[in-house]
């Protein structure tokens, strides 16, 4: 009788040595080498990434965190949420409140109140704004506010066993309702214009290259940390349970698992982390308004995941960077065609490359292998008569 298989043979390791190298090399390159090149090389050096480039990559990193959350829900748990941009924007608004208060009297109206409040006739700062003078409180709010909303919504939805397309429609309705409330300024957060014209963060000038550099590093480190966290979740037994819920929730229920609790936990976790990414997005972009929480933004995030490769973790990062880089180019070269390009890209990937960009190396290897096999087939000599 053969010996039982070791645990490592049954349960895949967190990372192989090759995978650790594939993770650490680009992480160190992005988080350490690029900022050092930007800081110490002369401005005209070919190897020096510009301040604009670092700022752009920092924005892409926050988008990649958003895409990872969509992938954990959709690719591993089977929940297609069309409202993740809402949590991203709520985190941005929570931290934007702090940044707006840090402007002080440097605003256009030279008042302790934010400019839009002076314009709208506010006489004093609303009471719920006072705690946002604190940086730790604003950071905590960027995590807690999206997480709390996700908890309330998820508890009601999962308790009622709403799933599939109905859950997708409900999440889209939630983000549409929230965007409408913010656009109408029902919450007093600046309406269409939102928050902008930020000046300082932790006493540092936001327009300073050093500050921009540290914000970029923080975004890359957050992305790397979130990737490791989600990797750990998906490789553990919890990850297998998530995939079992995705593939057959009723069977998991009959096995005695409270699937609603597992779905609620993942939904809240993803919302909180996505809110933190939104908090890092705001100081780098310099503005947050209701357009960041519209259903279109959430659908774009789903496209990033589909293009990169659903259920892979690496794919959403590639998809977020690739699609947004393409968007940056297309909106300059042919802005009126961007939506057609995005739609065509999504349809093309679904039809021709369902595994996403991350599946390209395997497909190329398989194609090369087929070519080699076809080359090994002997060709009949036409000069010899057939039997």
N, C-alpha and C positions, 0 to 999 in steps of 0.2 A: 504493500500500500504506500503510495507516494506521500511525502510530507506535505502538510498544509501550506498553501501559498502564504508568503509573508504579507504583512499589512500594506507595505509599499507597493506590492504587486497588485493588490486589489484596489487600494486607495491611491490615486496619483499624487505624486509629491507636489508641494506648493509651487516650486520652480526647480527645473533641472539646472545644471551648471550653465548650459548654453542659454537657457531662458533668463537666468540671472544676469549673464553678460549682456544679453539683448535688451534687458531692462535698464541696467546700471549705466551702460555706455551712453545711450541717448539722453538719459536723465542728467548725468554729469555734464554732458556737452551742453544741454539747454540751460541747466540751472547754474552752472559754474563757469564753463568756458566762454560762452557767448557774452555774459555780463562782464567778465574780465576783459575780453577783447574790446567791448564797447567802452569800458572805463579807461583803458590804458593805451590803446592804439590811437595814432593820430586820425583826425577826421577824414583825411583823404586816403587812408589806407584801404586797400581792396578787401582785406580780411576783417575790417571793423564793421559789425552790424550797426546800422544807424539807430538813433533813438526812436524813430518812427517804426522801424522794424521790430524792435524789442516790444514796443507798446502794442503793436499789431499781434505779435506772437502771444503776449500776455492775454489779450482778449480772446484769442483762439483757445488758449488753455482753459479759460473759464467756460467757454462754449463746450469744450471737450468733457468737462465735468458734468455739465448738463446732459450731454449725449450719453455718458456712462450711466447716469441715472435712468434715462429712458431705456437703455439696453438691459439693465438689471431687471426692470419691471417687465419689459416686453419680451426680451430674448430668453430670460431665465424663469420668469414667473408667469408669463402669458398675459400680462395686463398691458393693453395698449392705451396708455394715458395720453390724452391730447390736451393736457393742462399743465405740463411741467414748466412751461415758461412763466406761468403765474407764480410759482414758488421762487423761481430765479429772480423775477422782478420784485417780489415782496422782500426778499433779502436785500436787493439793491435799494429799495425805498427805505428800509430800516436803517441801513448804513448811510444812505444819502441824507437822512435827517440829521445825523451827527455831522457830516461834512458841511451841510448848510449852516448849522449853528456855529461851526468853526470859522465861518467867514467874518463874523463880528461886524465891525463898522466899516469893513472894506467893500461893502456892497454899493450899488448905485445910489441908494438913498441914505447912506451913512448912518444906518440905524442898527440897533441890536437885533431887530427883527429881520427875518429873511425878506428879500426884496418883494417877493410876490405877496407876502402878508401886508407889507406897507402899501402896495398898490391896491390891494383889496380892502383896505381900511381897518386892519386889525389894530387894536390898541395895546394888546399885551400878548405875550407868547402863550398859546394854549397849554394847559396843565400837563397834558400827556406828552408834550415835547420836552419838558424839563429834564427827565432822566437821560435823554439822548445827548446831553452835554458830555456824558461819560463814554469813553471809547469802549471799555469792557461791556457796558450795558448795550451799546449799539451792536457790538459784535454778537453778543448773546441773543439779542432780538432778531438778528439776521438768521439765526438758527431756529429760534423758538417760534417766531411768528409763522413761518411756512410750515414747520412741523406741527404746530397746534391746529392750523387750518386743515392740514392733511389728516390729522387724527380725527377731527370731527367729521370731515367728509368721508374718510375711509371707514370709520366705525359704522356710520349709517349705511354706506353702500355695501360693505362686505357682510355686515350683519344681516342685510336683506338679501344676500346672495346674488347681487347684481353683478353680472360679468359679461364678457364678450363685447359686442358692438354697443350694447346698451350702456355699459360702463364708459366706453370711449365717448359716447355722445354726452353723458353726464359730465365728464371731466371737461369736455369742450364747452358745454354750457356754463360750467362754473367759471372758467377763465374768461369767457365772453361777458358774463355778468359783472365780474370784478373789473374788467377793462372799461366797461360802460360806466360803472360807478366812479372810477378814477378819472375818466374823460370828462364826466359831468361835474367833477370836483365835489362830489358829495362827501368825501372824507377830508376835504380841505388840504389836499396835497398838491396844489398847483395846477390842476386840470390838465389841459393838453400839453402845456409846457413842462410840467413836472419840476424836477430839481436840476439846476445847472450852475455854472460859474463858481465851482468849488475852488477854494484857495489853499487850504492846508489839511494835512493829516498828521496827527501826533506832533504838531508844531513844525513839521517840515513843509516846504513849499511844494505843492503838487506839480508845478511846472518844471521843477528842477530835474535834470537828468538822473541825479542820484536817487531821488524819490521814485521816479519812473522805473529805474532799474530794480529797486527793491520790490516794488509792486509786481514787476514781471517775475522775479525770483519766487515771490510768495505764491503766485498763480501756478507756476510750474511745480513747486513743491506740493501744493494742494492737489494738483492733478496726479502726481506720482503717489501721494498718500492715499487718495481715493481709489486709484487703480489697485493698490496693494490690498486695501480693505475689501473691495469687491471681489478681488481674486481669492482672498482668504474665505470669504463667505461662499463663493461658488464652488470652491474645491472641497470644503468641509461637508459633513453630512447634511448640514442645513441647506447647502446648495443642491444636493441630490433631492432633498425634499421639495425645494422650490421647483425643480424641473418635473418632479412627479406631479405636483399640483398643476403645473402648466399642461402636462400631457394627459392627465386624468384626475381631476379634482375629486370626483365622486368616489373613486377607488381609495384615495387618500383619506377621505372622510370615513369610509367604511372601515379603514384600518385603525381608526380611533384618534386621528389627528384633528385638532381644531384649526382648519385651514384658514379661517377668517383671521385668526390672530397672527398667523405667519404673514399673510398678505398685508395686514395692517402694519405690522412691524416694518416690513420692507418699504412700504409706501411712505411711512413717516420718516424713516431713516433717509431715504432718497430725497424727500422734500427738504429736510433740514440741511443736508449737504449741498443740495442745489441752491438753497438760499445763501449759503456761505460763498458759493461761487459768484452769485449775483452781487454780493457785497464787495468782492474783489474786482468785479467788472466795472462798477460805477466810477471809482476814482481814476481808472485807466481811460475810460471813454469820456468822462466828464459830464455825463448827463444820464438821467433816468426819467422816463415818462411812460404813460400807459401803453404806448405802442410796443413796449417790450413784453407785455403780458397778453397780447392779442392771440387768438387761436392760430393765426398764421405762423407765429414764432414757434409754437409747440409743434405744428405740423412740419416746419423746417427741421426741427430737432429729430423728428421721426425719419425724415429723409436722410439726415446725416447718418443715422444708425443703419438704415437700409443700404445706403451706398457703401459704407465702410464694412458692414458685415454684422448682422444681428446675432446675438448670443455668443460673442467672441471677446468682448471687452477691448481688445486692441482695435477691432474694426471701427467702433464708434469714434475713437480718437482720430484715426485716419480719416474717417468720413467727415468729421467736424472741421478738421484742418483743410482737407481738400475742397469741400463744398464752399467754405467761407473764403478760401483763397481764390477760388473760381469766381465767387460773387464779387470780391474786391476788384478783380480784373474786368468782369463783365459789366459791372455798374459804371465803370469808367469808359470802356470801349463801346458798349451798346446797351445802355441802361434800359431801353424800352424792350429789350429781348430777354432780360434776365429771367423772368418768370417762365418763359417758354423753355429756356435752357435748363432751368431747374426741373420743370416737369418732364422734359425729354430725358434728362439724366436719370430721374427716378424710374421712369417707364423702361428705359434701356437696361438699367441694372436689374430690375425685377425680371425682365424677359430673358436677358442674355447672360447675366452674371448674378444669379440669385444668392450666391454666397458672399457677394460684396467684394470690395477691393482686397480684403484680407485673404480671399480664396484664389487670387491671381497666381501666386507662386506655385501652388499645388496644381492648378490647371495648366500652367506652362510646363511643369515637370511631366505631367501626364501627356501633354502634346508632344514633347520631345521624345518621350518613351515610345509613343506610337510611331513616330517617324523612324526611330531606330529599328523597331520591330519590322516595319514595312520595308526597310532597307535590307534586312537580313533575309527576306523571302527570295529564294532563287528564281530567276527569270528563265522561262523555257527558251531553248535555242530553236529559232524558227527554221534553221537549215536542216534539222533532223526530222525525218518523217515521223508522224505520230503512229503509235501502235494500232 
